[in-house]
Amino acid sequence: MLYVILIAAVVIFWLIAVDRPVLKVSFENGRMSKVKGHIPPSFKHNLQDIAEHNPFNGEMKVYSQRTGMRLAFSKDVPKKIQQRIRNVFPHQGFKTSKGKKRA
């Protein structure tokens, strides 16, 4: 009985504590250095354009939530750049329903 409670505690801890973004993009000196996850081509082009014109360092993560997508930026990304990225973010380009079949 104790092992069942222990396994449940580990599973709950894993679901809450582990960072699981849908998309993770790292920027270094105005270039996209790392991309983990699927990025729509038009959004990638817009990100490269923004980073070219205003070089910065930092990281952007996209999380899938019930209400839609949420963007999270590191503290290194300036507020004006964050707003420009939010303006070009394609909310329809990301799948919000996982495994749901529609008739």
MDTraj code that builds the backbone (N, CA, C; nanometers):
import mdtraj as md
import numpy as np

residues = "MET LEU TYR VAL ILE LEU ILE ALA ALA VAL VAL ILE PHE TRP LEU ILE ALA VAL ASP ARG PRO VAL LEU LYS VAL SER PHE GLU ASN GLY ARG MET SER LYS VAL LYS GLY HIS ILE PRO PRO SER PHE LYS HIS ASN LEU GLN ASP ILE ALA GLU HIS ASN PRO PHE ASN GLY GLU MET LYS VAL TYR SER GLN ARG THR GLY MET ARG LEU ALA PHE SER LYS ASP VAL PRO LYS LYS ILE GLN GLN ARG ILE ARG ASN VAL PHE PRO HIS GLN GLY PHE LYS THR SER LYS GLY LYS LYS ARG ALA".split()
xyz = np.array([
    [0.0824, -0.1191, 0.0000],
    [0.0000, 0.0000, 0.0000],
    [0.0869, 0.1256, 0.0000],
    [0.1969, 0.1200, 0.0696],
    [0.2861, 0.2348, 0.0786],
    [0.3510, 0.2645, -0.0566],
    [0.3821, 0.1603, -0.1319],
    [0.4458, 0.1814, -0.2619],
    [0.3506, 0.2492, -0.3599],
    [0.2213, 0.2253, -0.3493],
    [0.1225, 0.2899, -0.4367],
    [0.1183, 0.4402, -0.4083],
    [0.1207, 0.4764, -0.2826],
    [0.1217, 0.6175, -0.2433],
    [0.2508, 0.6828, -0.2885],
    [0.3612, 0.6141, -0.2762],
    [0.4909, 0.6671, -0.3180],
    [0.4959, 0.6893, -0.4698],
    [0.4452, 0.5942, -0.5458],
    [0.4418, 0.6079, -0.6919],
    [0.3493, 0.7234, -0.7318],
    [0.2358, 0.7365, -0.6651],
    [0.1434, 0.8463, -0.6946],
    [0.2087, 0.9814, -0.6648],
    [0.2834, 0.9897, -0.5558],
    [0.3518, 1.1145, -0.5208],
    [0.4573, 1.1503, -0.6255],
    [0.5300, 1.0519, -0.6744],
    [0.6316, 1.0765, -0.7774],
    [0.5663, 1.1231, -0.9066],
    [0.4562, 1.0611, -0.9461],
    [0.3861, 1.0999, -1.0688],
    [0.3316, 1.2419, -1.0568],
    [0.2720, 1.2757, -0.9451],
    [0.2200, 1.4111, -0.9239],
    [0.3324, 1.5126, -0.9250],
    [0.4438, 1.4815, -0.8606],
    [0.5599, 1.5713, -0.8612],
    [0.6111, 1.5915, -1.0030],
    [0.6164, 1.4849, -1.0819],
    [0.6651, 1.4951, -1.2191],
    [0.5719, 1.5821, -1.3032],
    [0.4413, 1.5673, -1.2866],
    [0.3457, 1.6457, -1.3639],
    [0.3512, 1.7941, -1.3288],
    [0.3806, 1.8258, -1.2048],
    [0.3821, 1.9658, -1.1616],
    [0.5184, 2.0306, -1.1817],
    [0.6250, 1.9622, -1.1490],
    [0.7565, 2.0247, -1.1430],
    [0.8332, 2.0271, -1.2749],
    [0.8057, 1.9365, -1.3651],
    [0.8833, 1.9279, -1.4881],
    [0.8336, 2.0328, -1.5883],
    [0.9272, 2.1075, -1.6441],
    [0.8971, 2.2111, -1.7416],
    [0.8773, 2.1472, -1.8783],
    [0.7558, 2.1595, -1.9369],
    [0.7255, 2.0948, -2.0640],
    [0.6680, 2.1940, -2.1650],
    [0.7527, 2.2793, -2.2224],
    [0.7007, 2.3709, -2.3245],
    [0.6783, 2.2994, -2.4575],
    [0.5855, 2.3515, -2.5363],
    [0.5584, 2.2988, -2.6697],
    [0.6705, 2.3412, -2.7645],
    [0.7221, 2.4631, -2.7437],
    [0.8271, 2.5189, -2.8285],
    [0.9240, 2.5958, -2.7410],
    [1.0527, 2.5791, -2.7669],
    [1.1564, 2.6502, -2.6930],
    [1.2575, 2.7036, -2.7944],
    [1.2786, 2.8361, -2.7946],
    [1.3701, 2.9000, -2.8880],
    [1.4701, 2.9829, -2.8085],
    [1.6000, 2.9619, -2.8352],
    [1.7058, 3.0400, -2.7714],
    [1.7663, 3.1352, -2.8736],
    [1.7935, 3.2578, -2.8286],
    [1.8528, 3.3607, -2.9140],
    [1.9891, 3.3995, -2.8593],
    [2.0859, 3.4159, -2.9490],
    [2.2190, 3.4636, -2.9115],
    [2.2649, 3.5656, -3.0144],
    [2.2890, 3.6866, -2.9695],
    [2.3392, 3.7948, -3.0549],
    [2.2548, 3.8151, -3.1799],
    [2.1245, 3.8127, -3.1648],
    [2.0357, 3.8386, -3.2767],
    [2.0152, 3.7229, -3.3722],
    [2.0499, 3.6018, -3.3312],
    [2.0278, 3.4833, -3.4153],
    [1.9601, 3.3761, -3.3317],
    [1.8793, 3.2943, -3.3996],
    [1.8167, 3.1819, -3.3312],
    [1.9205, 3.0708, -3.3200],
    [1.9627, 3.0392, -3.1978],
    [2.0686, 2.9402, -3.1806],
    [2.0127, 2.7986, -3.1618],
    [1.9042, 2.7846, -3.0865],
    [1.8455, 2.6523, -3.0629],
    [1.6951, 2.6606, -3.0791],
    [1.6387, 2.5602, -3.1439],
    [1.4934, 2.5486, -3.1577],
    [1.4551, 2.4065, -3.1193],
    [1.3678, 2.3945, -3.0208],
    [1.3199, 2.2636, -2.9791],
    [1.1679, 2.2643, -2.9894],
    [1.1156, 2.1813, -3.0767],
    [0.9726, 2.1759, -3.1002],
    [0.9407, 2.2231, -3.2406],
    [0.8132, 2.2158, -3.2760],
    [0.7690, 2.2563, -3.4101],
    [0.7436, 2.4064, -3.4134],
    [0.8026, 2.4745, -3.5132],
    [0.7812, 2.6176, -3.5311],
    [0.7259, 2.6407, -3.6719],
    [0.6119, 2.7083, -3.6830],
    [0.5566, 2.7355, -3.8159],
    [0.6539, 2.8216, -3.8984],
    [0.6635, 2.7974, -4.0289],
    [0.7610, 2.8683, -4.1128],
    [0.7453, 3.0198, -4.1126],
    [0.6222, 3.0700, -4.1146],
    [0.6029, 3.2154, -4.1158],
    [0.6474, 3.2774, -3.9835],
    [0.6210, 3.2096, -3.8732],
    [0.6633, 3.2596, -3.7420],
    [0.8148, 3.2580, -3.7304],
    [0.8783, 3.1546, -3.7853],
    [1.0245, 3.1459, -3.7837],
    [1.0844, 3.2627, -3.8624],
    [1.0268, 3.2916, -3.9783],
    [1.0751, 3.4029, -4.0599],
    [1.0607, 3.5354, -3.9846],
    [0.9460, 3.5555, -3.9185],
    [0.9244, 3.6788, -3.8427],
    [1.0204, 3.6900, -3.7247],
    [1.0469, 3.5787, -3.6560],
    [1.1425, 3.5806, -3.5443],
    [1.2825, 3.6167, -3.5925],
    [1.3238, 3.5599, -3.7049],
    [1.4556, 3.5910, -3.7592],
    [1.4643, 3.7381, -3.7973],
    [1.3577, 3.7932, -3.8539],
    [1.3556, 3.9337, -3.8927],
    [1.3655, 4.0243, -3.7698],
    [1.2902, 3.9942, -3.6658],
    [1.2941, 4.0736, -3.5427],
    [1.4325, 4.0674, -3.4794],
    [1.4896, 3.9480, -3.4736],
    [1.6209, 3.9305, -3.4109],
    [1.7312, 3.9987, -3.4919],
    [1.7178, 4.0019, -3.6248],
    [1.8180, 4.0682, -3.7088],
    [1.8194, 4.2185, -3.6870],
    [1.7009, 4.2786, -3.6812],
    [1.6921, 4.4235, -3.6696],
    [1.7224, 4.4733, -3.5291],
    [1.6932, 4.3936, -3.4280],
    [1.7193, 4.4308, -3.2887],
    [1.7885, 4.3141, -3.2187],
    [1.9206, 4.3018, -3.2323],
    [1.9902, 4.1866, -3.1728],
    [1.9720, 4.1805, -3.0207],
    [1.9452, 4.0614, -2.9709],
    [1.9279, 4.0402, -2.8273],
    [1.9630, 3.8966, -2.7931],
    [1.9798, 3.8720, -2.6655],
    [2.0021, 3.7372, -2.6130],
    [1.8821, 3.7009, -2.5278],
    [1.8527, 3.5728, -2.5173],
    [1.7433, 3.5306, -2.4313],
    [1.6781, 3.4030, -2.4792],
    [1.5612, 3.3766, -2.4199],
    [1.4918, 3.2517, -2.4479],
    [1.3416, 3.2762, -2.4473],
    [1.2716, 3.2075, -2.5379],
    [1.1274, 3.2147, -2.5452],
    [1.0720, 3.0730, -2.5369],
    [0.9660, 3.0562, -2.4575],
    [0.8991, 2.9269, -2.4461],
    [0.7510, 2.9453, -2.4735],
    [0.6919, 2.8464, -2.5386],
    [0.5480, 2.8472, -2.5677],
    [0.4869, 2.7278, -2.4946],
    [0.3877, 2.7570, -2.4099],
    [0.3201, 2.6531, -2.3336],
    [0.1776, 2.6373, -2.3845],
    [0.1303, 2.5146, -2.3911],
    [-0.0071, 2.4875, -2.4294],
    [-0.0919, 2.4772, -2.3032],
    [-0.1984, 2.5583, -2.2989],
    [-0.2903, 2.5561, -2.1862],
    [-0.4313, 2.5336, -2.2371],
    [-0.5242, 2.5153, -2.1484],
    [-0.6633, 2.4922, -2.1894],
    [-0.7198, 2.6129, -2.2635],
    [-0.6802, 2.7320, -2.2226],
    [-0.7341, 2.8538, -2.2832],
    [-0.6613, 2.8926, -2.4107],
    [-0.5529, 2.8261, -2.4439],
    [-0.4756, 2.8582, -2.5638],
    [-0.3272, 2.8499, -2.5350],
    [-0.2502, 2.9218, -2.6115],
    [-0.1051, 2.9199, -2.5955],
    [-0.0599, 3.0356, -2.5068],
    [0.0492, 3.0127, -2.4316],
    [0.1062, 3.1159, -2.3459],
    [0.2536, 3.1289, -2.3789],
    [0.2988, 3.2507, -2.4007],
    [0.4387, 3.2765, -2.4292],
    [0.5088, 3.3198, -2.3010],
    [0.6275, 3.2658, -2.2796],
    [0.7093, 3.3036, -2.1639],
    [0.8481, 3.3402, -2.2150],
    [0.8992, 3.4521, -2.1660],
    [1.0294, 3.5012, -2.2077],
    [1.1233, 3.5066, -2.0884],
    [1.2545, 3.4923, -2.1163],
    [1.3527, 3.5097, -2.0102],
    [1.3671, 3.6584, -1.9819],
    [1.4306, 3.6915, -1.8716],
    [1.4458, 3.8311, -1.8322],
    [1.5394, 3.9080, -1.9239],
    [1.6188, 3.8372, -2.0036],
    [1.7130, 3.9029, -2.0938],
    [1.6449, 3.9661, -2.2150],
    [1.5256, 3.9216, -2.2471],
    [1.4555, 3.9720, -2.3653],
    [1.3876, 4.1043, -2.3286],
    [1.4202, 4.2141, -2.4009],
    [1.3586, 4.3442, -2.3702],
    [1.2069, 4.3428, -2.3915],
    [1.1371, 4.4283, -2.3181],
    [0.9902, 4.4328, -2.3244],
    [0.9400, 4.4690, -2.4639],
    [1.0076, 4.5599, -2.5339],
    [0.9633, 4.5980, -2.6683],
    [0.9750, 4.4804, -2.7652],
    [1.0794, 4.4016, -2.7504],
    [1.0969, 4.2834, -2.8353],
    [0.9913, 4.1789, -2.8011],
    [0.9612, 4.1624, -2.6734],
    [0.8572, 4.0677, -2.6323],
    [0.7242, 4.1034, -2.6978],
    [0.6911, 4.2336, -2.6992],
    [0.5650, 4.2751, -2.7583],
    [0.5634, 4.2518, -2.9090],
    [0.6749, 4.2769, -2.9762],
    [0.6813, 4.2527, -3.1211],
    [0.6614, 4.1041, -3.1519],
    [0.7211, 4.0169, -3.0686],
    [0.7054, 3.8722, -3.0899],
    [0.5608, 3.8306, -3.0626],
    [0.4987, 3.8858, -2.9585],
    [0.3586, 3.8537, -2.9292],
    [0.2670, 3.8972, -3.0441],
    [0.3021, 4.0090, -3.1088],
    [0.2195, 4.0591, -3.2185],
    [0.2232, 3.9672, -3.3405],
    [0.3350, 3.8998, -3.3657],
    [0.3458, 3.8140, -3.4836],
    [0.3203, 3.6661, -3.4510],
    [0.2908, 3.6346, -3.3268],
    [0.2702, 3.4948, -3.2869],
    [0.1445, 3.4383, -3.3513],
    [0.1554, 3.3241, -3.4230],
    [0.0373, 3.2665, -3.4898],
    [-0.0383, 3.1715, -3.3968],
    [-0.1419, 3.2199, -3.3339],
    [-0.2181, 3.1354, -3.2415],
    [-0.2862, 3.0203, -3.3130],
    [-0.3185, 3.0368, -3.4416],
    [-0.3826, 2.9295, -3.5164],
    [-0.2804, 2.8287, -3.5685],
    [-0.1527, 2.8626, -3.5686],
    [-0.0503, 2.7738, -3.6218],
    [-0.0144, 2.6591, -3.5294],
    [-0.0556, 2.6666, -3.4042],
    [-0.0264, 2.5620, -3.3074],
    [-0.1526, 2.4833, -3.2780],
    [-0.1375, 2.3523, -3.2603],
    [-0.2507, 2.2663, -3.2299],
    [-0.2852, 2.2811, -3.0823],
    [-0.4124, 2.3159, -3.0527],
    [-0.4537, 2.3302, -2.9146],
    [-0.5170, 2.2039, -2.8588],
    [-0.5737, 2.1210, -2.9447],
    [-0.6381, 1.9984, -2.8979],
    [-0.5468, 1.8797, -2.9289],
    [-0.5099, 1.8069, -2.8277],
    [-0.4230, 1.6905, -2.8456],
    [-0.5082, 1.5640, -2.8506],
    [-0.5056, 1.4982, -2.9634],
    [-0.5709, 1.3700, -2.9757],
    [-0.7218, 1.3732, -2.9795],
    [-0.7825, 1.4910, -2.9800],
    [-0.9283, 1.4977, -2.9861],
    [-0.9721, 1.4822, -3.1310],
    [-1.0674, 1.3939, -3.1506],
    [-1.1217, 1.3735, -3.2842],
    [-1.2487, 1.4540, -3.3010],
    [-1.2568, 1.5205, -3.4155],
    [-1.3762, 1.5998, -3.4430],
    [-1.4570, 1.5314, -3.5522],
    [-1.5870, 1.5365, -3.5391],
    [-1.6731, 1.4725, -3.6380],
    [-1.7039, 1.5644, -3.7531],
])
top = md.Topology()
chain = top.add_chain()
for i, resn in enumerate(residues, 1):
    res = top.add_residue(resn, chain, resSeq=i)
    for name in ("N", "CA", "C"):
        top.add_atom(name, md.element.get_by_symbol(name[0]), res)
traj = md.Trajectory(xyz[None], top)
